[in-house]
Amino acid sequence: MKKSVYVSLFIRLSILICVVVLMPIGNSVNAELPEARTFTSSQFNIVTMVNDQQFLWAGTNGQGLLRINKNSNDIMHYTASNSGLGYDDVRALAFDSQGALIVGTSRGDVNRCMEDGATWESLPGTGTAIMRDGISIDNQGIIWAYSQTGILRLNGENWETVVNRISGSITSDLFGDIWLFNNS
């Protein structure tokens, strides 16, 4: 009985020594991390975000799209009434190969916003709600959408169903490959 108590105490003490000895290493690693920056707003209910070199783009729950300048924190607020945004409930954001922002909404609208933020183009709508974070671009520049009815792909002027009734999410990797995750 005493032997197991001593072994247990020895293991606990060994773990404590390892934690204390390794703690400075952990702190030095954390010291090299970049400073975190925070954008706080009680005015907007942000549901999705992407960023490029200069801006953080944030889609909101019924309040449009925000473009936040990462250097100055200036905000440009795009809505369906002041821009080419199709609907104010923005669910998905992704950049195409030309650097334009692709915006998908809960109503199925899909828009392209050029880098200047002033030029907008309407793309064919999906006809069904685009899910949160449900837009991806593959390595050939094809737009994919995770919608209420499944996974869709924009083929020229038409959306074609690739997978029916998926419950999950979609993303693309650094090589432009599309990944589908099914939760069911």
N, C-alpha and C positions, 0 to 999 in steps of 0.2 A: 504494500500500500504506500509506504513512504517513498519507495523508488519511483512510482508513477507520479507522485506529487512533485518530487525533485525534477523529473524529466519534463513535466508540464511547466514548472517554474523556469527551468533552463530554456525551453523553447520560447516562452513569453519574453524572457530577458534578452534572448538572441534577437528576436524580432524588434524589440525596443531599441537595441543597440544599432541594428541595421537602419531603422528609421532615423535615428539621431545622426548617424554617420552620413546617410544619403541626403538628409534634408538640405545641406548647403548646395549640393549638386542640383537639386530641384529648384532652389531659389535662383541659382545662377542661370538656369535654363529659362525660367519665367522672366528674368530681367532682360533677356534678349528679345522677347516678344514685342511687337509693335504696340503702341498705346491704343487702347480701345476708344472708339468715339461713339457717342450716343446722340441720337436724334429723338427728342421727346415731343409728342404732340397729343393732347387730349382731344384735338379737333378732328383727327382722322383715324379711322379704323383700318390700319394697314394689314393686308392679308397675303401679299406676295412682294418680293423684291429681287432686283438684279442690279448690277453696277457695271459701269465701264470706267475708262480712265478718269473722267472728270465728274460724272454724275452717279448718284444713287437714284434708281427709278423705283417707285413704290406704287403698287396697285391697291386700291382701297375698296372697302365693302360699300359700294353705292355712292362714293364721293369722288370718283374719277381717278386720275393718275397724277402722281407727284414726281417732279424732277428736282432733286436736291443737289446743289453744287457742293461737292465734298470739300472744297477749299473755303468758300465763303458762307456756306449754309443757306444761300439764297434758294427760295423755293418757287418753282413754276407749277401752277396748278391747272391741269388740263381736264376739261369736262366735255361732255357731248355738245354742250351749247357754245363753247369757245374754241373748239378744235375739231379735228377730224375723227376724234374718238367716237366709236359707234354707240357705246352705252357706258354708264358711269360705274357699273359693278365689275371692276377689273379682277379677273381671276388668275391670269397667267401672263408671264412676260418672258421673252427670249430674244437674243440678238441673232440676226441672220449674218451671212458671210460678208455683207457690205457694211455691217455695223448699224443697220437700221433695227429699231426695236419693234418686235412683233407683239401685239397686244391681243389677248383673248378675253372675252367677257362671259358673264353668266347667261347672257341671252344668245350666245353663239356668234357674236360679231367678231371679226378678225380684222385688225388694222395694222398698217406699217407706218411707224413714225421715223422719219429720217433723222440723222444726227443733229441737225439744226433745231429740231423740236417744233419747227414751224410748218414743215411739209408732211402731209399725211396722205395715205393711200388706203382706200377700202379694198380689202381682199374678199373673196367669196365667204359668206358666213357658213357655219357648220350646220345650222338649222336645229341645233341642240346645245344645251348649256355646256360650256367648257369648264372642266373641274379645276380646282385650285392647283397651281403649278403645272397645268396640263398642256403646255406648248413646248415643243422641242424642235430643233432644226438638225437634220442629219448632215453628213459630210458631202452630200450632193446638193445641199441647199433646200431640200424638200421640207416643208413644214408638216409636223405631226401634231395631232391634238388628242388629248384624253378627254372625252366628252361623256355626257350622261348615257349615251348609247354604246360606247366602246371606244376603240382606238381608230382614229381617222387619219388619212394622209391626203394632203392637197395635191391633186394630180392636174396640173394646169389650172383650169377654171372650176373644177369639181372636187368635192371631198369624196373619197372612197373609204368604205369601211374595211379595215384590215382585221380587226378583232371585235366581235360582238360582246357586249355585256361584261367587260372586265371591271373588276373592283380592285383598284390599286393605284399605281402612278406610272409616269413616264418621265424619262430623262435622257439626255445625250451625254456622252463622255467627251474627253478632249480630242478624240479622233473622229467625232461626229457619228459614232455608232449609237443607235437608239436602243434603250433598255426599257423593257416593260416589266413591271412588278405586279403580280397578281396576288391579292390578299386573301382570295377565297380558296 
